[in-house]
Structures are given as C-alpha cells and as structure tokens.
C-alpha cells in the first residue's frame, strides 16, 4: 500500500492560491516518481518555500532527496545549471524530468551555512563558492539578467508612485538610473540568483555544497545582495549595523574581485527589485532592512 504523503503546511499556505492544481497533484506525483525511479520513501516530507522535498533511498540503498516543484522560470533550468557548474561546488543531480522540473538529488547533511557559528567565516565560505560559480559561462537557454533588469525599468513608473514617502520615491528612482546605466553590459556568467547561507549545505564529499539555484545569465555583481542581508541578526549584534554591512560587502568584494562600482550598481538593482516586488504587493514604505543596506552602502 502506497505511503500517504502529508503536504507540509507551509507549502499549502504558499501555493493554495497561486498553484492549486500543482498542489493537489503532489501525492500522485510522488507516487509516480517513486515508481519510475525505483525509490523507497525513507522519511517525512520537508518543505522549502516552493518545493516538496522527500527523503528517499534508491534501489541500491543510496540515500537521496526527491524534489518536486511547479514548472516556472526559476525551476526549469535548475538541473541544467547544477550539471554545468563544477561537481565539487554543487549538489549532484541523480535524475531529473525536465517536463515537470522534478529532481532526484544527492542527500546532504542536515546543516546549512546559516548554522555556522562564525558569521564572518560563513561569509568568507559563501564568497569563495560565489567565486567558483561565477567563473562558469552560462549555457544557452538560461534567462538573462538583461531581460530581468529591463523589466524592472519598465515596471518602475507604475510601482514607484505607490511609495508614500517622496524621499523614498526619489531614492528608488536613483536605483533605476543605476540599473539603466549598467544595462548595456549585463554579463554572461551562470548566476545562482539566490546564493545565501541557507542555500549552502554541509556534505560528506565536500565541506559545503550549493543548492537551489534560480539560474540566470549575467554579471556576478548581481549575486552579492543575498549574502549581505541574510544572517541579519549577526549584523545587528555587532552594535554598528552600517559598518557591519559595509564589512560584509567589502569581504565579498575582496574574495571575488568583483569591481566595486559594478557591485554597487547591481546591488542597487537588487534593492530596486525587492522594493518593486514588495510595493506591488501592497507595501507603501521601503522595507527597513533594504533601507539599512541602502544607507550603509550609498549614503
């Protein structure tokens, strides 16, 4: 008798409105891939923000993780990106189905870089991994930062007026100007897009491996922001938030060798992207952490 899979509450909450058909089809999808890939379910399901992760064992007993997710621009190139980067830097794809973005991944240790006790050393590790990933050219078929950035510029006139504070509107327009200036040279490296501490996991074959990319072709300078504003409590705990933000940013630049002006420009682009997202969803002020990063790096 097939094992009954209980869908985690977070996944139900995140997808009950935007992807109800995918959510409803998850139990059947689990049954399908367990059968096709000859797997045995070996634990309770886990959940990311957008995926169901199921501990399984392969026919030869090898532990693995079955990842089911809806098909979208973020998921459709995940397997391609993971297979394009150096095997020593990223989680291994054991099986995949491009039509559904379903992946069978190697089993990693249940510990992320967010668990590292020293946030400065964790940032150093993250920067070194970014250096490795961004050395790789993007393969054909990966969506491009140029298109993402052009979309931000196009959306700005509609969204920025929703901000209640004229000073914050003016600040956001300055971000638009910086992105516009960088747009003619958007880069061609294979980017992760969401490289932060939770997306680096401990492993047996390497100390740390990268997971869960949202693949993009573009400038590595676009990759810095997730490292800057994750592990936020560690920055606050230093007692000088602005200096801690600058120190983390500078450490990333020192390790990666990314040009400072481009790093600042594309970080402004990441702030812009988040301001546009949050404002379109109903916020009328720039989110406090984004404002703190802006003040630390640009004021």
C-alpha positions as a Markdown table, in Angstrom:
| # | Residue | x | y | z |
|---|---|---|---|---|
| 1 | Unk | 0.0 | 0.0 | 0.0 |
| 2 | Unk | 1.5 | 3.4 | -1.0 |
| 3 | Unk | 2.7 | 5.6 | 1.8 |
| 4 | Unk | 0.4 | 8.6 | 2.5 |
| 5 | Unk | 2.3 | 11.8 | 2.0 |
| 6 | Unk | 1.2 | 14.7 | 4.1 |
| 7 | Unk | 1.9 | 18.0 | 2.4 |
| 8 | Unk | 3.7 | 20.5 | 4.8 |
| 9 | Unk | 1.5 | 23.4 | 5.9 |
| 10 | Unk | 3.9 | 26.0 | 4.6 |
| 11 | Unk | 3.7 | 24.6 | 1.1 |
| 12 | Unk | -0.1 | 24.5 | 1.3 |
| 13 | Unk | -0.1 | 28.1 | 2.5 |
| 14 | Unk | 2.3 | 29.3 | -0.2 |
| 15 | Unk | 0.6 | 27.6 | -3.1 |
| 16 | Unk | -3.1 | 27.1 | -2.3 |
| 17 | Unk | -4.0 | 30.2 | -4.4 |
| 18 | Unk | -1.2 | 30.5 | -7.0 |
| 19 | Unk | -0.7 | 26.8 | -7.9 |
| 20 | Unk | -3.7 | 24.8 | -6.5 |
| 21 | Unk | -3.6 | 22.2 | -9.3 |
| 22 | Unk | 0.1 | 21.5 | -8.8 |
| 23 | Unk | -0.5 | 21.3 | -5.0 |
| 24 | Unk | -3.4 | 18.9 | -5.5 |
| 25 | Unk | -1.4 | 16.7 | -7.8 |
| 26 | Unk | 1.6 | 16.3 | -5.4 |
| 27 | Unk | 0.6 | 12.9 | -3.9 |
| 28 | Unk | 0.2 | 11.4 | -7.4 |
| 29 | Unk | 3.5 | 12.9 | -8.5 |
| 30 | Unk | 5.3 | 11.4 | -5.5 |
| 31 | Unk | 3.8 | 8.0 | -6.3 |
| 32 | Unk | 4.8 | 8.4 | -10.0 |
| 33 | Unk | 8.5 | 9.2 | -9.4 |
| 34 | Unk | 8.9 | 6.8 | -6.6 |
| 35 | Unk | 7.8 | 4.1 | -9.1 |
| 36 | Unk | 9.6 | 5.4 | -12.2 |
| 37 | Unk | 12.9 | 6.0 | -10.4 |
| 38 | Unk | 12.6 | 2.9 | -8.1 |
| 39 | Unk | 12.8 | 4.7 | -4.9 |
| 40 | Unk | 11.7 | 3.9 | -1.3 |
| 41 | Unk | 10.4 | 6.8 | 0.9 |
| 42 | Unk | 12.6 | 6.9 | 4.0 |
| 43 | Unk | 11.3 | 9.9 | 5.9 |
| 44 | Unk | 8.7 | 12.6 | 6.4 |
| 45 | Unk | 8.4 | 15.3 | 3.7 |
| 46 | Unk | 10.2 | 18.6 | 4.1 |
| 47 | Unk | 9.3 | 21.9 | 2.5 |
| 48 | Unk | 11.1 | 24.8 | 1.1 |
| 49 | Unk | 9.2 | 28.0 | 0.1 |
| 50 | Unk | 8.3 | 26.5 | -3.3 |
| 51 | Unk | 9.1 | 22.8 | -3.3 |
| 52 | Unk | 8.3 | 19.4 | -1.6 |
| 53 | Unk | 11.5 | 17.6 | -0.5 |
| 54 | Unk | 11.1 | 13.9 | 0.3 |
| 55 | Unk | 13.9 | 11.7 | 1.8 |
| 56 | Unk | 14.2 | 8.6 | -0.3 |
| 57 | Unk | 16.5 | 5.7 | -0.9 |
| 58 | Unk | 17.5 | 4.4 | -4.4 |
| 59 | Unk | 17.3 | 0.8 | -5.4 |
| 60 | Unk | 21.0 | 0.3 | -4.4 |
| 61 | Unk | 20.3 | 1.8 | -1.0 |
| 62 | Unk | 21.9 | 5.2 | -1.7 |
| 63 | Unk | 20.2 | 8.0 | 0.2 |
| 64 | Unk | 18.7 | 10.8 | -1.9 |
| 65 | Unk | 16.2 | 13.6 | -1.9 |
| 66 | Unk | 13.2 | 13.8 | -4.2 |
| 67 | Unk | 12.4 | 17.4 | -5.1 |
| 68 | Unk | 9.0 | 18.3 | -6.6 |
| 69 | Unk | 8.2 | 21.9 | -7.7 |
| 70 | Unk | 6.0 | 23.7 | -10.1 |
| 71 | Unk | 7.4 | 24.5 | -13.5 |
| 72 | Unk | 8.4 | 28.1 | -13.9 |
| 73 | Unk | 11.3 | 30.3 | -15.0 |
| 74 | Unk | 13.1 | 29.6 | -11.7 |
| 75 | Unk | 12.8 | 25.9 | -11.7 |
| 76 | Unk | 13.0 | 24.9 | -15.4 |
| 77 | Unk | 16.8 | 25.4 | -15.7 |
| 78 | Unk | 17.8 | 24.2 | -12.2 |
| 79 | Unk | 19.1 | 20.8 | -13.4 |
| 80 | Unk | 21.0 | 22.3 | -16.3 |
| 81 | Unk | 22.7 | 24.8 | -14.0 |
| 82 | Unk | 23.7 | 22.2 | -11.4 |
| 83 | Unk | 25.2 | 20.0 | -14.1 |
| 84 | Unk | 27.0 | 22.9 | -15.7 |
| 85 | Unk | 28.8 | 24.1 | -12.6 |
| 86 | Unk | 31.8 | 22.1 | -11.2 |
| 87 | Unk | 30.6 | 19.0 | -9.4 |
| 88 | Unk | 32.7 | 19.9 | -6.3 |
| 89 | Unk | 30.7 | 23.1 | -5.7 |
| 90 | Unk | 27.1 | 22.0 | -6.0 |
| 91 | Unk | 24.6 | 19.3 | -5.1 |
| 92 | Unk | 24.6 | 16.4 | -7.6 |
| 93 | Unk | 21.5 | 15.8 | -9.8 |
| 94 | Unk | 20.9 | 12.0 | -9.9 |
| 95 | Unk | 17.7 | 12.1 | -12.1 |
| 96 | Unk | 15.5 | 14.8 | -13.5 |
| 97 | Unk | 12.4 | 15.2 | -15.5 |
| 98 | Unk | 12.6 | 18.5 | -17.5 |
| 99 | Unk | 8.8 | 18.5 | -18.2 |
| 100 | Unk | 7.9 | 18.8 | -14.5 |
| 101 | Unk | 11.2 | 20.2 | -13.0 |
| 102 | Unk | 11.3 | 17.2 | -10.7 |
| 103 | Unk | 14.7 | 16.3 | -9.4 |
| 104 | Unk | 16.4 | 13.5 | -7.6 |
| 105 | Unk | 19.3 | 15.0 | -5.7 |
| 106 | Unk | 22.1 | 13.6 | -3.6 |
| 107 | Unk | 21.4 | 13.5 | 0.2 |
| 108 | Unk | 23.4 | 16.2 | 2.0 |
| 109 | Unk | 23.9 | 16.8 | 5.7 |
| 110 | Unk | 21.1 | 18.5 | 7.7 |
| 111 | Unk | 23.1 | 21.6 | 8.3 |
| 112 | Unk | 23.4 | 24.8 | 6.4 |
| 113 | Unk | 25.9 | 27.6 | 6.3 |
| 114 | Unk | 23.4 | 29.6 | 8.4 |
| 115 | Unk | 24.3 | 27.2 | 11.2 |
| 116 | Unk | 28.0 | 28.1 | 11.1 |
| 117 | Unk | 28.8 | 29.8 | 14.5 |
| 118 | Unk | 31.0 | 32.5 | 12.9 |
| 119 | Unk | 29.1 | 34.7 | 10.5 |
| 120 | Unk | 32.3 | 36.3 | 9.1 |
| 121 | Unk | 33.8 | 32.9 | 8.3 |
| 122 | Unk | 30.4 | 31.9 | 6.8 |
| 123 | Unk | 30.5 | 34.9 | 4.5 |
| 124 | Unk | 34.1 | 34.0 | 3.5 |
| 125 | Unk | 32.9 | 30.5 | 2.6 |
| 126 | Unk | 30.0 | 31.9 | 0.7 |
| 127 | Unk | 32.2 | 34.3 | -1.2 |
| 128 | Unk | 34.6 | 31.6 | -2.2 |
| 129 | Unk | 31.7 | 29.5 | -3.6 |
| 130 | Unk | 30.4 | 32.5 | -5.5 |
| 131 | Unk | 33.9 | 32.9 | -7.0 |
| 132 | Unk | 33.8 | 29.3 | -8.2 |
| 133 | Unk | 30.2 | 29.5 | -9.6 |
| 134 | Unk | 30.7 | 32.8 | -11.4 |
| 135 | Unk | 33.7 | 31.6 | -13.2 |
| 136 | Unk | 31.4 | 29.4 | -15.4 |
| 137 | Unk | 29.8 | 30.9 | -18.5 |
| 138 | Unk | 26.0 | 30.5 | -18.7 |
| 139 | Unk | 24.9 | 27.8 | -21.2 |
| 140 | Unk | 22.4 | 28.5 | -23.9 |
| 141 | Unk | 18.8 | 28.7 | -22.9 |
| 142 | Unk | 19.3 | 30.4 | -19.5 |
| 143 | Unk | 17.2 | 33.5 | -19.0 |
| 144 | Unk | 19.2 | 36.7 | -18.9 |
| 145 | Unk | 19.8 | 39.5 | -16.4 |
| 146 | Unk | 19.3 | 42.0 | -19.2 |
| 147 | Unk | 15.7 | 40.9 | -19.5 |
| 148 | Unk | 15.1 | 41.0 | -15.7 |
| 149 | Unk | 16.7 | 44.5 | -15.4 |
| 150 | Unk | 14.7 | 45.8 | -18.4 |
| 151 | Unk | 11.6 | 44.5 | -16.7 |
| 152 | Unk | 12.4 | 46.5 | -13.6 |
| 153 | Unk | 12.9 | 49.7 | -15.5 |
| 154 | Unk | 9.6 | 49.1 | -17.3 |
| 155 | Unk | 7.7 | 48.5 | -14.1 |
| 156 | Unk | 9.2 | 51.4 | -12.2 |
| 157 | Unk | 6.9 | 54.2 | -13.4 |
| 158 | Unk | 3.8 | 52.2 | -12.4 |
| 159 | Unk | 5.1 | 51.0 | -9.0 |
| 160 | Unk | 7.3 | 53.7 | -7.5 |
| 161 | Unk | 4.4 | 56.2 | -7.1 |
| 162 | Unk | 2.8 | 53.7 | -4.7 |
| 163 | Unk | 5.5 | 54.5 | -2.2 |
| 164 | Unk | 4.1 | 57.0 | 0.4 |
| 165 | Unk | 7.3 | 58.9 | 1.1 |
| 166 | Unk | 8.5 | 61.2 | -1.8 |
| 167 | Unk | 12.1 | 60.9 | -0.5 |
| 168 | Unk | 11.8 | 57.1 | -0.9 |
| 169 | Unk | 10.4 | 57.5 | -4.3 |
| 170 | Unk | 13.4 | 59.7 | -5.3 |
| 171 | Unk | 15.8 | 57.1 | -3.8 |
| 172 | Unk | 14.1 | 54.3 | -5.8 |
| 173 | Unk | 14.4 | 56.4 | -9.0 |
| 174 | Unk | 18.2 | 56.7 | -8.3 |
| 175 | Unk | 18.3 | 52.9 | -8.3 |
| 176 | Unk | 16.5 | 52.9 | -11.6 |
| 177 | Unk | 19.1 | 55.2 | -13.0 |
| 178 | Unk | 22.0 | 53.0 | -11.8 |
| 179 | Unk | 20.4 | 49.9 | -13.4 |
| 180 | Unk | 19.8 | 51.8 | -16.6 |
| 181 | Unk | 23.5 | 52.7 | -16.8 |
| 182 | Unk | 24.6 | 49.1 | -16.3 |
| 183 | Unk | 22.1 | 47.6 | -18.7 |
| 184 | Unk | 24.2 | 47.7 | -21.9 |
| 185 | Unk | 26.8 | 45.3 | -20.2 |
| 186 | Unk | 24.7 | 42.8 | -18.2 |
| 187 | Unk | 27.3 | 40.0 | -18.2 |
| 188 | Unk | 27.3 | 36.3 | -19.3 |
| 189 | Unk | 28.2 | 34.2 | -16.2 |
| 190 | Unk | 26.0 | 31.5 | -14.8 |
| 191 | Unk | 24.4 | 33.1 | -11.8 |
| 192 | Unk | 22.7 | 31.4 | -8.9 |
| 193 | Unk | 20.5 | 34.4 | -8.1 |
| 194 | Unk | 19.7 | 33.3 | -4.5 |
| 195 | Unk | 23.1 | 32.4 | -3.1 |
| 196 | Unk | 22.7 | 32.9 | 0.7 |
| 197 | Unk | 23.6 | 30.9 | 3.8 |
| 198 | Unk | 20.5 | 28.6 | 3.8 |
| 199 | Unk | 21.3 | 27.6 | 0.2 |
| 200 | Unk | 24.7 | 26.1 | 1.1 |
| 201 | Unk | 24.6 | 22.7 | 2.9 |
| 202 | Unk | 27.2 | 20.5 | 4.6 |
| 203 | Unk | 28.2 | 17.3 | 2.8 |
| 204 | Unk | 30.4 | 14.3 | 3.1 |
| 205 | Unk | 32.3 | 14.6 | -0.2 |
| 206 | Unk | 32.9 | 18.4 | 0.3 |
| 207 | Unk | 32.6 | 20.6 | 3.4 |
| 208 | Unk | 29.9 | 22.7 | 1.7 |
| 209 | Unk | 27.8 | 22.4 | -1.5 |
| 210 | Unk | 25.4 | 24.9 | -3.1 |
| 211 | Unk | 21.7 | 24.0 | -3.6 |
| 212 | Unk | 18.5 | 25.5 | -5.0 |
| 213 | Unk | 19.7 | 27.9 | -7.8 |
| 214 | Unk | 17.3 | 30.2 | -9.7 |
| 215 | Unk | 19.6 | 30.2 | -12.8 |
| 216 | Unk | 20.3 | 33.4 | -14.6 |
| 217 | Unk | 23.0 | 34.6 | -17.1 |
| 218 | Unk | 24.6 | 37.8 | -16.1 |
| 219 | Unk | 27.1 | 39.8 | -14.1 |
| 220 | Unk | 28.4 | 38.2 | -10.8 |
| 221 | Unk | 28.0 | 41.6 | -9.2 |
| 222 | Unk | 24.2 | 40.9 | -9.1 |
| 223 | Unk | 24.9 | 38.0 | -6.7 |
| 224 | Unk | 26.1 | 40.0 | -3.7 |
| 225 | Unk | 22.9 | 41.2 | -2.1 |
| 226 | Unk | 21.6 | 37.8 | -0.7 |
| 227 | Unk | 24.8 | 37.4 | 1.3 |
| 228 | Unk | 24.6 | 41.0 | 2.6 |
| 229 | Unk | 21.1 | 40.9 | 4.0 |
| 230 | Unk | 20.8 | 37.3 | 5.3 |
| 231 | Unk | 22.1 | 36.4 | 8.8 |
| 232 | Unk | 20.8 | 39.8 | 9.6 |
| 233 | Unk | 20.7 | 39.3 | 13.4 |
| 234 | Unk | 24.5 | 38.8 | 13.3 |
| 235 | Unk | 24.9 | 42.2 | 11.7 |
| 236 | Unk | 22.7 | 43.8 | 14.3 |
| 237 | Unk | 24.5 | 42.1 | 17.1 |
| 238 | Unk | 27.8 | 43.9 | 16.2 |
| 239 | Unk | 26.4 | 47.1 | 17.6 |
| 240 | Unk | 27.2 | 49.0 | 14.4 |
| 241 | Unk | 24.8 | 47.8 | 11.7 |
| 242 | Unk | 26.0 | 50.1 | 8.9 |
| 243 | Unk | 29.7 | 49.2 | 9.5 |
| 244 | Unk | 28.9 | 45.5 | 9.7 |
| 245 | Unk | 27.0 | 45.7 | 6.3 |
| 246 | Unk | 30.0 | 47.5 | 4.7 |
| 247 | Unk | 32.4 | 45.0 | 6.2 |
| 248 | Unk | 30.4 | 42.1 | 4.8 |
| 249 | Unk | 30.1 | 43.7 | 1.4 |
| 250 | Unk | 33.9 | 44.5 | 1.3 |
| 251 | Unk | 34.7 | 40.9 | 2.3 |
| 252 | Unk | 32.7 | 39.6 | -0.6 |
| 253 | Unk | 34.5 | 42.0 | -3.0 |
| 254 | Unk | 37.9 | 41.1 | -1.6 |
| 255 | Unk | 37.4 | 37.4 | -2.2 |
| 256 | Unk | 35.6 | 37.6 | -5.6 |
| 257 | Unk | 37.5 | 40.5 | -7.1 |
| 258 | Unk | 34.2 | 42.0 | -8.4 |
| 259 | Unk | 34.6 | 45.6 | -9.4 |
| 260 | Unk | 33.3 | 47.9 | -6.7 |
| 261 | Unk | 31.4 | 50.3 | -8.9 |
| 262 | Unk | 29.6 | 47.4 | -10.7 |
| 263 | Unk | 29.0 | 45.7 | -7.3 |
| 264 | Unk | 27.3 | 48.9 | -6.0 |
| 265 | Unk | 25.3 | 49.4 | -9.2 |
| 266 | Unk | 23.9 | 45.8 | -9.3 |
| 267 | Unk | 23.3 | 45.8 | -5.6 |
| 268 | Unk | 21.2 | 48.9 | -6.2 |
| 269 | Unk | 19.5 | 46.8 | -8.8 |
| 270 | Unk | 18.7 | 44.1 | -6.2 |
| 271 | Unk | 17.4 | 46.6 | -3.8 |
| 272 | Unk | 15.2 | 48.1 | -6.6 |
| 273 | Unk | 13.9 | 44.6 | -7.5 |
| 274 | Unk | 12.8 | 43.9 | -3.9 |
| 275 | Unk | 11.3 | 47.4 | -3.5 |
| 276 | Unk | 9.3 | 46.9 | -6.7 |
| 277 | Unk | 8.1 | 43.4 | -5.5 |
| 278 | Unk | 7.2 | 44.5 | -2.0 |
| 279 | Unk | 5.5 | 47.7 | -3.2 |
| 280 | Unk | 3.5 | 45.9 | -5.9 |
| 281 | Unk | 2.3 | 43.5 | -3.1 |
| 282 | Unk | 1.0 | 46.4 | -1.0 |
| 283 | Unk | 3.8 | 47.9 | 0.9 |
| 284 | Unk | 4.0 | 51.7 | 0.9 |
| 285 | Unk | 7.4 | 52.2 | 2.6 |
| 286 | Unk | 10.8 | 50.7 | 1.7 |
| 287 | Unk | 11.4 | 47.6 | 3.9 |
| 288 | Unk | 13.6 | 48.5 | 6.9 |
| 289 | Unk | 16.4 | 46.1 | 6.1 |
| 290 | Unk | 16.6 | 47.2 | 2.4 |
| 291 | Unk | 16.8 | 50.8 | 3.6 |
| 292 | Unk | 19.6 | 49.9 | 6.1 |
| 293 | Unk | 21.6 | 48.3 | 3.3 |
| 294 | Unk | 21.0 | 51.4 | 1.1 |
| 295 | Unk | 22.0 | 53.8 | 3.8 |
| 296 | Unk | 25.2 | 51.8 | 4.6 |
| 297 | Unk | 26.4 | 51.5 | 1.1 |
| 298 | Unk | 25.1 | 54.6 | -0.7 |
| 299 | Unk | 24.5 | 57.4 | 1.7 |
